[in-house]
Amino acid sequence: MEKARQRLLSFFLMLTLAAAGCVKSTEVLFEPGWTHYEDITLMRDLSFDQRGCLWAAGYKGVVMLDPRTGSLVRYTAEDGLPRTDAWCVEVAPDGRIWVGLRRAGASSFDGEEWASYAAGEGLVNDDISSITACSDGTVWFGTKEGKGGLERYDGSDWNIFTKENGLAERYVVDMAEAPDGKLWLATYSKGVGCFDGATWKFYTQADGLASGWIQALDVASDGTVWVATTSSGISRFDGTRWKSFTVSDGLIDNTTFAIRTHTDGSVWIGTSKGVSHFDGVNWISYTTADGLVDNNVEQISIAPDGTVCFVTGLGISCLKLEGE
């Protein structure tokens, strides 16, 4: 009965939000300061849809939260997911929700029901570590070590990229689409790569990257590429050269897990000791002493109203700075 009620709530919530138009929300989603969701725990990833709803994925499945009302809906294997344990979540430009599952393939949600994709049904590896939905309608799936590596789905056909046809490594930890349509990806231990639709170019420590061991990457609206490394701080690529930043520059910790560029041009970095914010000149860091629910920041997402949300081991913390 409870699951049926949640599905009905989700359906009507989607209808209500859709009635407002599937465009980026300009309304206030969060009040200035910190907002915490300590009941949303054991999450690995989060993303905002065009209507301002937060989607989180992790050990306990998928959660949709409307920050305006506090309405929360959970999705597990009982609701159509092939497995509750999820690695990542991505919101496509058409509003569809994509979820990468641990050893259970990928699932997509159209607002009413889940569709699933498993090995033998297009995918060649069921362990989906990252997903990026691009502006041209294609969806890219990064996998953990094993068969495959990177897979592209255009709605009907699947294309597979492995070490044999260009990838430096099969373990893809993160991806992002650049403004020029190129795909950037981070590998677990072989640096980062860029795909222009025909050829791959990879960058390693020998090219100026702080380390070949990568945790995350993002591409800013001006095309600048930002990379979070496992234990060597972060690196920035301006299209010509790499520049790295560590604790000596203002970063709170060199062990970085997440990185996200803001619409204002600044960058947020999640580390094992809190989160750092860099506007190109100044560094500001936030820890539990400043209001963060936990210092271990594993993922970051930016809400449509500019609020920055962090996945931590003890829940989700969201920070809206004054003036946003």
C-alpha positions, 0 to 999 in steps of 0.5 A: 500500500505504501509503495502504491501511494509513493508511485501515485505521489510521484506521478502527480508530482511529475504532472504538477511540475510538468504543468509549470513547463519543462524549462529550467526553474527560475524560482527559489528552491532553497533559502540562503544558508545551509539546508540538510537532508540527513534522512537521505543517506548512503547516496553516491550521486545526485542531479537536478532535473529541469524543474528543480527536483533533486534526484539521488542514487546510492545503496538504497536505490533512487530518491526524488526530492522536491526542495520546495515542498519537501516531498520525497519519493523513493524507488527500489527494486520493488518499484521497477528497478532491476536492483536497488544498489545504484552507482550514478544518476543523470538527468537527460535534456529531455527530462528522462532520468537515467540510473547506473546500477551495480552489476545490474545494468542501467534503467531510465524513468520517463515519469511513469515507469522504469525501463531497464537495459542489461548485458545482452540487451545492448550493454556488454557490462552490467556494472555502470559507473557513470552516465552522461546524456548529451545534447544530441540525444545520445547517452553514454555509459561508463563501466567498471573494469571488465568487458566494455569500457564505454558504450553509446546509445542513440535510442536504437543502436549501441556502440562500444568503445574499448582499449582496442578502439581508442580507450586508454582504460576500460574503467570510466569513472566520470564523463561530461559534454563540452560546449563544443559537443566533445565528450570528456571522460575520466579513467580510473588510473590512465588520465582523462580523454577527449572524443571529438566523434571520430578520434580520441586524445588522452592526457596523462601526468606527462602532459601536465595533469596532476596525476593519472589517477582520477576521481571526477571531472567537469567542463565549464561553460567556457570549455575549461576542463576541471579534474579531481585527482585521487591524491594530488589535488585538482587540475585545470585545462584551458585548451592549451595547457594544464595547471594544477592546484593543491593545498599550497594554493588554498585547496582544503585537501589533496584527496579529492572526490568530486568537482563541479563548475558553477554557472558563475564560472567558479568551481566547487571541489569535494574532498575528504576534509570538506569542500573548497570553492575557487572563483579563479582568485580566492579560495574558501573552504567549508567543513562541519564547523561551518555547517556541512553535515559531514566532511567527506564530500563524495559528489556535488550538483548545482541546483537551477537556482544556484544552490550547491548540494553535496553528497556526504557519508551522513546525508546531503547538505545544500548551501545557497550563498547570499545574493544567489 
